[in-house]
Amino acid sequence: FGGKYDHGSPLVRTFGFLAFVVPWNAVIVSYMLGMGKVKQAFYYSIALIVIGCVSYAALTTRFGESGTAWAFVITMYAITILIYMYIRKIVPVSITGVVRRGKDVWMFIKTLPLIK
């Protein structure tokens, strides 16, 4: 694009940190709703709004668009950690247990049609 969007690259790098947490968030929230924990999911949605408002207010005013991006990342990490801690009380899942399944992930990646 001829350097037209170079100012956006730091934001894209910041949003890259979401790759570590968004899959966990999606799976955990889907599992929580599938178990019928809708009221708890609603409470975590309220917590998401509160954490988001605080982090946006604190970081956007000080750092502008970069602060807004970091506020979003921090909010997603915070809410995912909270939901993960809640779900662990019900289902014995651990991050290390999932990471140990790396062989399964690698087999999945190797079977993707794009990688040959």
Buried (B, 14 or more C-beta within 10 A) or exposed (E): EEEEEEEEEEBEEBBEBBEEBEEBBEBBBEBBEEEEBEEBBEEBEEBBEEBBEBBBEBBBEEEEEBBBBBBBBBBBBBBBEBBBEBBEEEEEBEEEEBEEEEEEEEEEEEEEEEEE
